[in-house]
Amino acid sequence: MSSKISVRQICFIMLIYTAVSKFILYPTQLSAESGRDLLFSALINFAIQGAIVWAVSFLCSRTDKTFFALIEGTLGNIVARIVYGLFALFFIVCTIIPLFEQKLYVHAIFYDTIPSLLIFLPIFFFTVYAASKGFENIGRCADICLPLFLLSMLLILVMSLHEVQWDNFLPVFKQPSKVFQSSLASAYRFAEPAFLLMFMGHFKYKKGDAAKITLSYIGGALFVMLVLAAFYGIYGDLAQSRQFAISKISLFFPAIDMLGRIDLLALYVLEIVMLFALVLNIQLAVHCIECCTGYKNRAVLSVALNAAFLVFIIVFDNNFNAINTIWSKWMWIVFLVFANAVPLSGWLMRRKND
């Protein structure tokens, strides 16, 4: 039972984690690269990923096998282990940028008077514990996160959208080449089809579940689009110089002058959800290492993997800009393979039991 997750919980993950993983620096990146056309850049990525999410979801209606079993039944056990080893590396790559973003975000928004590294290190106690758990725990965390996400986002958007100046988006689509370049450069932020691929075979599919999962992903995309619209609509050309978008869009709410930073309450709640979204990458990396090696002690694997992340954070503490540049320029290739091509390749594999 530790490897089971429900369709309801997968829908929550597609809705919630899709959104919160793109709230910190993604809007600033799009603002700098595509300006007032940032909504089009995001829409391209969401449309492509949404189609692949549907394809993987629908694939689950055609087989009850896990993706590991699909590969094993088609290409053999050794190939399956190699593929899952590569996916472990992929989810490690998926973790690096969000980990740095969280370190910078938590320090800047909540604890700006204390050294950022000192504040962030206790996070690893949480990630070590969470990453040692299986799919059942992932699903329960999604259940917990849904009301927290909806409540905090409702408050933030209510405090933000009335300040949007829609003429900041005009003229529309003036430089289409930048729109596509920005979509490609930010492709490393879209790994949701790979998440779904790992859940494959670990839930009981019922008629209509592909539509539910896909619509949940679209719902997450809509939340991101609303935040992008609020961010650029409020700041315009200045948006590219404003970091941590989700914390900036509610600053001009009139009641803040009288009541103080009431938006921080919503941001604190939302931060809980962001941490669960971050740790999902580590949980799936541990799962892939477990499948690749056959070593079943998830606690040991979690400690080892998080220790590696800790060392990486300490060593490259002041090199986030360089790392982000590398990811923007080259990681679209990795994500094109593991979040696009490989999920679709499941349709080419032997789906029926012999």
N, C-alpha and C positions, 0 to 999 in steps of 0.2 A: 504493500500500500504506500510505501514511502516514495514510490516513483509515479504516483497518480496525480493528475490535475484535472479539473473539470473545465468544460467549455466556457462556463460562466467566468471562471477565473482567468482563462486565456483572453476572453473578451476584455476583462478589466485591465489586464496587462497591455493589450494592444491600445486601449484607450488612454490609460494613465501614463505608462512609462514612455510611450511614443511622444507624448506631450512634454512631460517634465524634463526629459533628456535634452530638449532643445530650447530651454528657457533662459539659459545663462549667457553664453557668448555667441550662440548661433545667430540671433538677430543682429548683433553688432557686425559679425562677419558678413552677413548678407547685405547690410546697409553699406558697408565699405566696398563691396565688390559689384553690386548691381543697383545701388541707390534706391530710387523710388520704385523700381521694378522688382523689389525683393520678393513681393508676393508671387510673382510669376516664377521666379527661381525656385521658391519653395514648392509651388504647385507642381512643377515638373517632377521633382523628386518624389513627392507624395503620390502622384499619379502612377509613376513607374512602380514604386514599392507597393502601392495598394493593389495593383494588378498581380504582382508576384505573391502577395499575401493571399489573395483569392485563389491563385493557382495552387499554392501549397495547401490551403484549407480544403479545396476541392479534392486534391490528391488524397487527403485523409479519409474522404468518403469512399475511396476505391481500394483501400487496404487498411488493415489494422496493425501492420508492421511498424516498428520504429524505423527511423532513417538508417540506423546502424544495421538493422536486419535486412533492409532493402539492399544496401550495398553488399552485405555479406552474401545474400542469396543470389546476387547478380555477378559480383566480381570476386567474392571470396573474403574470408575473415581477415587476412593480412591487409588487403586493400581497405577494408572497413576500419581497421585500427589506424592505418596511416591517415585516412581522411579525417577521422575524429581527432587524431593528434594535430593535424593542420587546423581543424576548427578550434581546438584549445588555444593555439597560437592566435587565431583570428579573434577570439573573445578576449584574449589578453590585450591585443591591439585596440579592441573596442573600449577597454577599461582605461587606457592611459589618459586620453584627453579629458573624459569626465572626472577622473580622479584629480587631475590638476585644476580643473574648473571648480570643483568643490572646495579644494584647498583655498583658492583665491577668493571664491565667493563667500565662504563662511568667515574668513578673516575680514574682508572688506565690509560686509553687511552687519555682522554681529559682534565681532571681537577685534576691532581695528587698532586697539591699543596694546595688543599682545602679539608677540611674534607668530606669524602665520603657521610655521611648521610645528611649533609647540602646541598650538590649538588643534591642529589637524591630526596629530599622531593618535589620540584616543579613538578616532574613527576606526582604526584597524582592529580594535577589540570587537567592534560590531561586525566588521566584514569577515573576520576569522570565524566568528560564531555562525553568522548567516550562511557563509559559503560551505559550511560543513553539513548543511541540511539538504534534503532532497526536494523533489518536485512538489510533494504535498505541502511542505513549508512555503515554497514559492507561491503556491495558490492561496494559502491562508494570508500571506502578507499582502497579496493583491486585494483580498477581501477587506482587510483593514485599511488599505490605502484609499479605496474608492471614496468613502465619505469625507476623508481628510482632504483629498484632492478637490472634490466638487465644492466643498464649503470654502476652502481657501481661494479657489479660482473665481467663484462667484463674487467674493468680497473684492478681490483685486480688480476684476473686470468692471464691476460697478463703480469702483473708484477711478477707473481709467478712461473708459470709452467716451465719456462726455467731454473730455478734453481734446479729442482727436480733431485735427484740422485736415479735412479730406483733400484740400487743394495741394497738400504736400506731395500727393501722388501724381500730380499732373506736371508735364505731359506724360502719358502712359506709353511704355514700350519704345522709348526713344533710342535706346542702344541695345537691340536684341542680342548682339553677340555677347555682351556682358552677362545677360540673363543666363545663357547656356553655360558660359564659363563658370559663373557662380554656382550653378547647380552641380557641375562636375567637381568643383573644389570643395563643396560641402557634402559630397556623397558619403564621406566617411562617418557621417552622423546618422546614417540610415541602415540599421542592421536588423530590423524587425522580422523580415522573412527568415533569417537565420535562427532567431528565437523560436519562431513557430516550427521550424524544421526539427529543432531539438525536442519540442513537445510532441511531435508526431508519434503516434502509437502509444502515448501515455495517457490518452483520454478517450472516452467512448463517443464516437461520432454519431450524431443523429441528423435526420433530414433537416436542412436549412441552416446547419451550423456554419457552413462556409460563408453564407450571407451575413450571419451574426458577427463572425470574427472580422470580416472585411468592413462591415459598417462600423464596428468598434474602432478599427484602425482609422477610418475616415473621420470618426468623431475626435480622435486624438489629433488628427491633422487640422481639424477646424479650430481646436483650441490654440494650436500653434499659430495658425493664420490670424486669429484674433489678437494674440499677443504681438505678432509682427505688425499688424495694422495699427494697434495702439501705440507701439514703440515708435515707428516711423511717423505716424500721424501726429504725434506729440512733438517729436524732436526734429523731424525733417532732416536736413543735411547734416545736422549735428549728431544724428544717431550713430554715425560711424565712430564717434569719439566717446560714446557713452557705454561703459561696460555694465554687465549684469542687468540685462534689460528687464527681467521680471521684477526687479527691485526698484526700477526707475519709473515705471509707467503710472504708478499711483501717487507719485510725490505731489502732484498738483491738485489732489482732492481737497476741496475747500475746508472740510471739517478738520483736516490735519492741523491747520493753524490754531484751532481752538482746543483740540483734544490731544495733540501730539501725534507721534508716528504710530497710529493705530494699524497701519498697514503691516507693521513688523509682526503683529500677531499672526496674520495670514501667512507671511513669509516663513515664520518659524514652523507653522504647521506644514506648509508646502515642502520645507526642507526635509522633513521626515520622509515624504514620498520620494523626493529626489535621491535620498540615500538608498532606499529600497530599489529604485531603478538602477542606480550605480552597481549595487551588489549583485543584481541579476546577471550581469556580465561575468562576474567572478564565479557565481554559482554554476553557470553553464560551462565555464572553462574547467572547473573541477569535475563536472559531470563528463566532459569530453576526455579529460585525462584518465578518469576512472575507466571509461570504455576502451580507451586506447591501450592502457597498460594492464587492465584486469585487476589492479590494486584497489581494494574496496574500502580502505580506511579513509573516508572523506575528511575526517578531522585532520589527519596528518597532511593530506593534500592541500587542505585549506590553509594550514599554518605555513607550509612551504611556499605556496603561491603568494600569499599575502606578505610574507617576509620578503619575497622578491620585489613586490610592489613598493614596500616600505623603503628598501634600499634604493630603488629607482627614484622615488620621490626625493629622498635625501640627497642623492648624488646630483640629480638634475633639477634641484629646487629653483634655480634661477634661470632655467633654460626653456621655460614654457613657450615663449614666442618662436624659438627655433624649432621645437618639436611640433608646434601647431603648423608652422610653415611646411615642414616635411609631410605632415599628414594631408595638408591641403593640396600639395603638388603631386603626391605619389600614391596616397592610400586609396584613391578612387579605383585603382587597378585591383587592389586586394578585395575591396567591397564589391566591385563588379563581379568577381569570381564567386565569393562566398555568400553574398547577400542577394545575388541575382542569378548567375549561371547555375551554381550547384543546386539551389532550391528547385529550379525548373528541371534539372536533370533527373529528379526523382520520377518524372513521368516516363523516362526511358528505361527504368529498372523493372525487374521482375516483381510484380506486386502480389501475385497469388502464391499461396502455399503449395509446395510440391505434394 
